[in-house]
Amino acid sequence: MSSTVLEGQALRFPFDNSYARLPERFRARLDPTPVAAPRLLRLNEALARRLGLDPAALASPEGVAVLAGNRVPEGAEPLAAAYAGHQFGNFVPQLGDGRAILLGEVVAPDGARFDIQLKGSGPTPFSRRGDGRAALGPVLREYLVSEAMAALGVPTTRALAAVTTGEQVYRETALPGAVLTRVASSHIRVGTFAYFAARGDVEGLRALADHAIARHYPDLAGAANPYRALLDGVIARQAALVARWMGIGFIHGVMNTDNTSISGETIDYGPCAFMDAYDPATVFSSIDQFGRYAYGNQPRIMQWNLARLAEALLPLLDEGEEAALASANEALAGFAPAFEGAYLEGLRAKIGLPGGSTGDAAMAGELLKAMAENRADFTLTFRRLCRAVEGDNSARDLFAAPAAFDAWAGTWRARLAEVGGDPAARAAAMRAVNPAVIPRNHLVESALASAHAGDLGPFEALLESTSRPYEDQPGADVPPPGAEEPYLTFCGT
């Protein structure tokens, strides 16, 4: 029987709120701010069932009131978490949840624990003069992209629901307001550790580290130095995560330390986007004027963020300053080989040579070089390689100078012949790692524009197609017109 039930007017969740049991200085306790006229736009029924929740109950008037912040369900302990962050490299000692409230944690039927957070739920003590609200466009963008990332197999926060508020929010202009219900393994960030480290609060730092270990790395609790093991664990997960981003052409757009999760999930979809034509210098964020968070910079920036985590953990790594610093540097030295190994393994799989020789990595690099020089579409090139294994030659049409592809493909096909194996089986394996469909930026913008006009049809269609990214869907993945203006994304806060 579902653990979300309606009993008269009561809507209940299986809450067990471990973060709320941490010391008071970890958060501000407050309820969401009610909205005028909540209306359910989208409910993720499959995710609701994964959490042990009843979709029908969530879609009821009582459930929508909870998803909008108008009603606090029994067992919830709403809070805004405190954290700091390095924003474009500059340290801000107090940020915190300025427009989000953690309702609580639910324990799913399989025992997994998830945060249930309302984003756009009103001002908090951390709002820094902001209104605490969210506009419809950014809410639907996060819903769409986070669910696409989940379907692509990338660790990510998820979207449970989107509701409109019946109110307007004001940015450059008046916009319809909305609230996103976000689900995450937790919302603990590198910036959460920096918050306590900046205050010299070693007791708070230790309590946070113990909580993170118990929640995300329980197998490390018995390690000789569990805090060093925690640092190693976060480094390993983030190295693997960024390698996954790079393999699908994803650009986070705002890789601040407050947007870097300890769990290893992709979090905070603001000015994010997917590359069309391959170019390592690609930047979409309107606020990233110097390309700090460009596609090709993401591994370097993640290592920089992890260095900030290591700095915060120094008091826990060793009582001696020099020994602590040596331990931190030793851990950080593991990032590059971990990332490079995961990234190159992904590239080999994408070109049909998993577990091959060292030369196969160089071969993948030569393909990327040719793609960059010829403005070849990232997603389509790799997807068409799946057909090229069986003799199709349409990938060359994506290159401004098709001869560049021909030259590379000759060497590649010779290597495939050397390795041997069934071409159909190789093509199937390549299709499993090279998506046919991604949330193309121009399609996302078109869907959001239609949603603003009251038509959710394009949003639903794009959501459905991106939920099956590795299936061929004729007409679903359409590159942007060649003459379009450079694409910009915005944070939405």
C-alpha positions in Angstrom: 0.0 0.0 0.0 1.2 3.5 -0.8 2.8 5.5 2.1 1.1 8.7 0.9 -2.6 8.5 1.9 -5.6 10.8 2.1 -7.5 10.4 5.3 -10.2 13.1 5.3 -8.1 16.2 4.7 -4.7 14.8 5.7 -1.9 14.2 3.2 1.0 12.3 4.7 4.5 11.6 3.6 7.0 9.1 5.0 9.2 11.8 6.5 12.4 11.1 8.6 14.2 14.5 8.8 17.8 13.9 9.6 19.1 17.3 8.5 16.5 19.0 10.8 18.1 17.2 13.7 21.4 18.9 13.2 22.2 22.0 15.4 20.1 25.1 14.9 22.9 27.1 13.3 22.7 24.8 10.3 19.4 26.3 9.1 16.5 28.7 9.6 13.2 27.1 10.5 10.2 28.6 8.6 7.2 27.6 6.6 6.8 28.3 2.9 4.9 31.5 2.0 1.4 30.7 0.7 0.5 31.7 -2.9 -2.8 33.1 -4.3 -4.1 30.4 -6.6 -2.0 27.3 -7.0 -2.6 25.1 -10.0 -0.8 21.9 -10.9 1.0 22.0 -14.2 3.0 18.8 -14.2 3.3 15.9 -11.8 6.1 13.3 -12.2 4.0 10.2 -11.5 6.8 7.7 -12.0 9.1 9.6 -9.6 6.2 9.8 -7.1 5.8 6.1 -7.1 9.7 5.6 -6.8 9.5 7.7 -3.6 6.6 5.6 -2.3 4.1 8.5 -2.8 0.6 8.3 -4.3 0.3 10.3 -7.5 -3.5 10.7 -7.1 -3.0 12.1 -3.6 -0.4 14.6 -4.8 -2.7 15.7 -7.6 -5.6 16.3 -5.3 -6.4 19.8 -4.0 -4.7 18.9 -0.7 -1.6 17.7 -2.5 -1.4 20.7 -4.8 -1.6 22.9 -1.7 1.5 21.1 -0.3 3.4 21.4 -3.6 2.7 25.1 -3.8 3.7 25.8 -0.2 0.2 26.6 1.0 0.0 23.6 3.3 2.7 22.0 5.5 2.1 18.2 5.6 2.2 16.2 8.8 5.8 15.2 9.7 7.5 18.0 7.6 10.0 20.2 9.3 10.5 23.0 6.8 13.8 24.8 6.8 16.1 26.9 4.7 19.7 25.6 4.8 22.7 27.8 5.6 25.7 27.6 3.2 28.4 29.8 1.7 29.9 29.7 -1.8 32.5 30.8 -4.2 30.6 32.6 -7.0 32.8 33.0 -10.1 35.8 32.5 -7.8 34.8 35.1 -5.2 33.9 33.9 -1.7 30.6 34.9 -0.2 30.5 33.8 3.4 26.8 33.5 3.7 24.4 32.5 0.9 21.9 29.9 2.0 18.5 28.9 0.6 17.1 32.3 -0.5 14.2 31.0 -2.4 13.9 27.3 -1.5 12.6 25.5 1.6 13.3 21.9 2.4 10.1 20.3 3.5 11.8 17.2 4.8 13.3 13.9 3.9 11.3 10.8 2.7 12.5 7.3 2.9 11.5 5.4 -0.2 10.3 1.8 -0.1 13.8 0.5 -1.0 15.3 2.4 1.9 16.8 5.2 -0.1 16.5 8.7 1.4 15.5 11.8 -0.6 15.1 15.5 0.1 11.8 17.1 -0.9 12.4 20.8 -1.5 10.1 23.5 -2.7 12.0 26.0 -5.0 10.3 29.4 -5.4 8.5 29.1 -2.1 9.0 32.6 -0.7 11.6 34.7 1.1 13.8 33.3 3.8 16.4 34.8 6.1 19.0 34.1 3.4 17.1 35.9 0.6 19.4 38.9 0.5 16.5 41.3 -0.4 15.2 38.9 -3.0 11.5 38.0 -3.3 12.1 34.2 -2.8 10.0 33.4 -5.8 10.6 31.7 -9.1 9.2 32.4 -12.6 7.5 29.8 -14.7 10.2 29.6 -17.4 13.1 28.7 -15.1 10.9 26.2 -13.2 9.9 24.4 -16.4 13.5 24.5 -17.7 14.8 22.8 -14.6 12.0 20.3 -14.8 12.7 19.5 -18.4 16.5 19.4 -18.3 16.8 17.6 -15.0 14.5 14.9 -16.2 16.3 14.6 -19.5 19.6 14.2 -17.6 18.1 11.4 -15.5 17.0 9.7 -18.7 20.5 10.1 -20.1 21.8 8.2 -17.0 23.5 11.2 -15.4 23.3 11.6 -11.6 21.0 14.5 -11.0 18.4 16.1 -8.8 14.9 15.3 -10.1 11.6 17.2 -10.6 8.5 15.9 -8.8 6.1 18.7 -9.7 5.6 22.1 -11.1 2.7 24.4 -10.0 1.8 27.9 -11.0 1.0 30.3 -8.2 -1.6 32.7 -9.7 0.9 35.5 -8.9 3.4 37.4 -10.8 7.1 37.8 -10.1 9.1 40.8 -11.3 12.5 40.4 -13.0 13.1 42.6 -16.1 9.4 42.4 -16.6 6.3 40.8 -14.9 6.3 37.0 -15.3 4.0 34.3 -14.1 5.2 32.7 -10.9 5.7 29.0 -10.2 7.1 26.6 -7.7 9.2 23.5 -8.5 9.2 20.5 -6.2 12.8 19.2 -6.4 14.0 15.8 -5.2 17.7 15.2 -4.3 19.8 12.7 -2.5 20.5 15.7 -0.4 21.2 19.4 -0.8 24.6 19.4 1.0 27.1 21.4 -1.0 30.8 22.2 -1.0 29.6 25.6 0.1 27.9 24.1 3.1 31.3 23.0 4.4 32.8 26.4 3.5 30.1 28.1 5.6 31.3 26.4 8.8 35.0 26.5 7.9 34.8 30.3 7.4 33.5 30.7 10.9 36.1 28.5 12.5 33.3 26.3 13.6 35.1 23.0 13.8 32.4 21.4 15.8 29.8 22.3 13.2 32.2 21.1 10.4 32.6 17.8 12.1 28.9 17.4 12.6 28.3 18.1 8.9 31.0 15.7 7.8 29.6 13.0 10.0 26.1 13.6 8.6 27.4 13.5 5.0 29.3 10.3 5.6 26.3 8.6 7.2 24.0 9.7 4.5 26.1 9.4 1.3 29.2 7.3 2.2 28.2 4.9 5.0 30.9 2.4 4.0 33.5 5.0 4.9 32.5 5.3 8.6 35.0 2.7 9.7 37.9 4.1 7.7 41.1 4.9 9.5 40.5 8.6 8.6 36.8 8.9 7.6 37.1 12.6 6.7 40.0 12.0 4.3 37.9 9.1 2.9 35.0 11.5 2.5 37.1 13.9 0.5 38.4 11.0 -1.7 34.8 9.9 -2.2 33.5 13.3 -3.2 36.4 13.7 -5.6 35.7 10.4 -7.2 32.0 11.1 -7.7 32.6 14.5 -9.1 35.3 13.4 -11.5 32.8 10.8 -12.8 30.0 13.3 -13.0 31.9 15.9 -15.1 33.1 13.1 -17.4 29.4 12.3 -18.0 28.6 15.9 -18.7 31.5 16.1 -21.2 30.3 13.0 -22.9 26.9 14.4 -23.8 27.9 18.0 -24.5 26.3 19.4 -21.4 27.4 22.8 -19.9 26.3 23.5 -16.4 26.8 27.2 -16.8 27.3 28.2 -13.1 29.7 25.9 -11.4 30.0 27.8 -8.2 30.9 25.9 -5.1 27.4 26.4 -3.7 26.2 24.5 -6.8 28.5 21.5 -6.3 26.9 18.7 -4.4 28.6 16.3 -2.0 26.4 13.5 -3.3 27.8 13.7 -6.8 24.5 14.8 -8.4 24.0 17.6 -10.9 22.3 20.4 -9.0 20.9 23.9 -9.7 19.9 24.0 -13.3 20.2 27.7 -14.0 22.0 28.9 -17.2 22.6 25.3 -18.4 22.5 24.1 -22.0 23.7 21.5 -24.4 26.2 22.2 -27.2 25.1 22.0 -30.8 28.3 22.5 -32.9 31.3 21.2 -31.0 33.5 23.9 -29.6 35.3 23.5 -26.2 35.1 27.3 -25.7 31.2 27.2 -25.8 29.6 29.4 -23.2 25.8 30.0 -22.9 25.4 31.8 -19.6 24.7 35.5 -19.9 26.6 36.2 -16.7 29.8 34.2 -17.7 31.4 37.0 -19.7 34.9 35.6 -19.5 34.1 31.9 -20.1 35.1 30.7 -16.6 32.5 27.9 -16.9 32.9 27.1 -20.6 32.4 23.5 -21.7 36.1 22.7 -21.9 36.9 24.4 -18.6 34.5 22.2 -16.5 37.0 19.6 -15.4 39.5 22.3 -14.3 36.8 24.2 -12.4 35.5 21.1 -10.7 39.0 20.4 -9.4 39.2 24.1 -8.2 35.9 23.6 -6.4 37.1 20.4 -4.8 40.2 22.2 -3.6 37.9 24.6 -1.7 36.2 21.5 -0.1 39.7 20.2 0.9 40.5 23.6 2.4 37.3 23.5 4.5 38.1 20.0 5.7 41.7 20.7 6.8 40.9 20.9 10.5 39.4 17.3 10.3 42.1 15.8 8.1 44.9 15.9 10.7 45.7 17.8 13.9 49.0 19.0 12.3 48.7 21.8 9.8 51.4 20.4 7.5 50.1 16.9 7.6 46.5 18.1 6.9 47.7 20.0 3.9 49.7 17.1 2.6 46.7 14.8 2.9 44.4 17.3 1.1 46.9 17.7 -1.8 47.3 14.0 -2.0 43.5 13.6 -2.4 43.2 16.4 -4.9 46.0 14.8 -7.0 43.6 11.9 -7.6 41.0 14.1 -9.5 42.8 14.4 -12.8 43.5 10.7 -13.4 40.0 9.8 -12.2 38.4 12.3 -14.6 40.7 11.5 -17.5 40.1 7.7 -17.0 36.3 8.1 -17.0 36.3 10.6 -19.8 38.5 8.5 -22.1 36.5 5.4 -21.3 33.4 7.3 -22.3 35.0 8.5 -25.6 36.2 5.0 -26.5 32.6 3.7 -26.0 31.2 6.5 -28.1 33.4 5.6 -31.1 32.9 1.8 -30.6 36.3 0.9 -29.1 35.7 0.4 -25.4 38.7 -0.9 -23.5 40.9 -0.5 -26.5 44.5 0.6 -26.8 46.1 3.9 -25.9 46.0 4.9 -29.5 42.2 4.7 -29.5 42.1 7.7 -27.1 44.2 9.7 -29.5 41.9 8.7 -32.3 38.9 10.0 -30.4 40.8 13.3 -29.8 41.5 13.6 -33.5 37.8 13.3 -34.2 37.0 16.0 -31.7 39.6 18.3 -33.3 38.1 17.8 -36.7 34.6 18.4 -35.3 35.7 21.7 -33.8 37.4 22.8 -36.9 34.3 22.0 -39.0 31.6 23.1 -36.6 30.1 19.5 -36.6 27.1 18.9 -34.4 28.2 17.1 -31.3 25.2 14.9 -30.7 24.5 14.1 -34.4 28.1 13.2 -35.2 28.4 10.6 -32.6 24.9 9.2 -33.2 25.6 8.9 -36.9 28.8 7.0 -36.1 26.6 4.3 -34.8 25.3 3.9 -38.4 28.7 4.4 -39.9 29.8 1.1 -38.3 27.4 -0.6 -40.7 28.4 1.4 -43.8 26.3 4.5 -43.6 28.3 7.6 -44.5 25.9 10.4 -43.5 28.2 11.7 -40.6 30.4 13.4 -43.2 27.6 15.7 -44.2 27.9 17.4 -40.8 31.4 18.6 -41.5 32.0 21.9 -43.3 34.8 20.1 -45.1 33.6 16.5 -45.5 37.1 15.4 -46.4 38.1 16.0 -42.8 35.7 13.3 -41.7 36.7 11.0 -44.5 40.4 11.2 -43.5 39.6 10.3 -39.9 37.0 7.7 -40.7 39.5 5.8 -42.9 41.8 5.3 -39.9 38.9 4.5 -37.6 37.4 1.8 -39.9 40.8 0.2 -40.2 41.0 0.0 -36.4 37.5 -1.5 -36.3 38.5 -4.1 -38.8 41.6 -4.9 -36.8 39.5 -5.4 -33.6 36.9 -7.4 -35.4 33.5 -8.3 -34.0 29.9 -8.1 -35.2 29.1 -4.7 -36.7 25.5 -4.9 -35.6 26.4 -5.6 -32.0 29.0 -2.8 -32.0 26.4 -0.4 -33.4 23.9 -1.4 -30.8 26.5 -0.8 -28.0 27.3 2.6 -29.5 23.6 3.6 -29.6 23.4 2.8 -25.9 25.9 5.6 -25.1 25.3 8.1 -27.9 21.9 9.8 -27.5 19.7 10.4 -30.4 17.8 13.1 -28.6 18.8 15.9 -26.2 16.8 18.9 -25.0 18.0 21.2 -27.8 18.2 24.8 -26.7 16.0 26.3 -29.4 13.4 23.6 -28.7 13.5 24.3 -25.0 13.0 28.0 -25.6 10.1 27.3 -28.0 8.4 25.1 -25.5 8.8 27.6 -22.7 7.4 30.4 -25.0 4.4 28.2 -25.7 4.0 27.5 -22.0 4.0 31.2 -21.3 1.2 31.6 -23.8 -0.8 28.9 -22.1 0.1 25.9 -24.3 1.9 23.1 -22.6 1.8 20.8 -25.6 5.3 21.5 -26.9 6.7 21.2 -23.3 5.0 17.8 -22.9 6.2 16.6 -26.3 9.8 17.6 -25.6 9.6 16.1 -22.2 8.3 12.8 -23.7 10.9 12.6 -26.4 13.9 13.4 -24.1 12.7 10.7 -21.7 13.8 8.2 -24.4 17.1 9.7 -25.5 18.7 6.6 -26.8 15.9 5.7 -29.2 15.8 6.8 -32.8 12.9 9.3 -33.1 12.7 10.7 -36.6 12.2 14.4 -36.5 12.6 14.7 -32.7 16.3 15.9 -32.7 16.4 19.0 -34.9 19.6 21.1 -34.9 19.1 24.9 -34.8 19.0 27.0 -37.9 22.5 27.8 -39.0 21.9 31.6 -39.0 20.4 31.9 -35.5 21.8 34.4 -33.0 24.3 33.2 -30.4 22.2 31.4 -27.7 22.2 32.9 -24.2 20.8 31.4 -21.0 19.8 33.2 -17.8 19.9 32.3 -14.1 16.2 33.2 -13.4 16.8 34.4 -9.9 
